[in-house]
Amino acid sequence: MVMKQFQDLTLSALGMGAMRLPVLDGDDNRVDEEKTAEMVDYAMAHGVNYYDTAWGYHGGNSEIALGKALKKHPRDQFYLADKFPGYDLSNMGKVEEIFEEQLKKCQVDHFDFYLFHNVCEMNIDAYLNPDYGIFAYLKKQKALGRIRHLGFSCHGALPVMERFLAAYGKDMEFCQIQLNYVDWEFQDAKAKVELLQKWQIPIWVMEPVRGGKLAALTKQQADTLSALRLNEKPVAWAFRFLQSIPGVVVTLSGMSSLEQMKDNIATYETQAPLTQTEMEAILAVGKEMVQAKALPCTACHYCTSHCPKGLDIPYLISLYNEHMVTGGGFLSPMALMALPKEKQPSACIGCRSCEAVCPQQIRISEAMAAFASM
């Protein structure tokens, strides 16, 4: 197992994410605890020492299942991460109640790593509001040793991350971002990496294979990569890309089966970053995957000056593209929730004034109508 240094700790470069554990009868709320325990045992035996869960995973049962699976292993042999669930605004006033319950569910007396969960457009104002006392409470728990290392995860756009860092950056020891070769440009992950490097904040990776999509390339895409590395599987290419990014410490994989775990652990037996030629090839594959489903908006903003409703059309198209490329997901809905109703896609009146000046000839009104109905 490739190992990475973080302060005085030695962490496995591959961490086990507990958002996609094996389940019973296809019910995401019913974790298969026997298979989960088998996976944890295998991971522990093969050098994985970082485990990540969260309040909302598997309907609240991920923490319980992971806690049970880890309980049989010595506490000083693994590092456990959990998160405050600020993705749900109703939780903002419940930080103490939730934190105490998380310790009980995980059957531990401290978390090695704890995060502000999913800092984004929807919750940034609440996270920065001192009236909720979230930051103060978590800082206190860190002083008491019940949190060893404090950080945050972020699905929001770059300005959201900048606001969070401006307020709390000096106290953040690590940051977890969505990072993969599709999102390097599509979600501006490159700029986020550069921002964290500027702050000298180590990077944790989530969605390294974009929910499994990067493990299922077209034959043409797979052949392109195989020509460069004959025996490297598509999913391994996603991990090799991350091994090439300076500052990445832990990459979390939400493995759903022991077979997936074995494959990923085998990949992380070696550190094999990409060459410049390989990097260009894989980024080209990522761009191709986006272009196959995304509208070709260049954010020229000609459209906005002709919109009678004052909609930020390039931003809405970027959210539409995220939704289409991902095949759903939660990022776009959360970003839309942060907008007033009169600025959402449903406010489009279909006048087509924007389309008359769009250099890309995008059928914007149709996209807004489709987006509003999703």
Salt bridges, closest charged atoms under 4 A:
ASP25 OD2 - ARG30 NH1 3.08
ASP28 OD1 - HIS58 ND1 3.21
GLU33 OE1 - LYS68 NZ 3.25
ASP41 OD2 - LYS72 NZ 3.10
ASP41 OD1 - HIS73 NE2 2.77
ASP52 OD1 - LYS83 NZ 2.73
GLU63 OE1 - LYS105 NZ 2.79
GLU100 OE1 - ARG146 NH2 2.80
ASP109 OD1 - HIS110 ND1 2.76
ASP112 OD2 - ARG75 NH2 2.91
ASP112 OD1 - HIS110 NE2 3.27
ASP125 OD1 - ARG163 NH2 2.89
ASP171 OD1 - LYS139 NZ 2.81
ASP171 OD2 - LYS170 NZ 3.12
GLU173 OE2 - LYS142 NZ 3.66
GLU173 OE1 - HIS149 ND1 2.88
ASP183 OD1 - ARG210 NH2 2.70
GLU185 OE1 - LYS287 NZ 3.61
GLU194 OE2 - LYS190 NZ 2.72
GLU207 OE2 - ARG20 NH2 3.03
ASP223 OD2 - LYS219 NZ 2.76
GLU232 OE2 - ARG229 NH1 3.08
GLU232 OE2 - ARG240 NE 3.03
ASP263 OD1 - LYS233 NZ 3.62
GLU278 OE2 - ARG229 NE 2.91
GLU322 OE1 - ARG210 NH2 2.96
GLU355 OE1 - ARG352 NH1 2.93
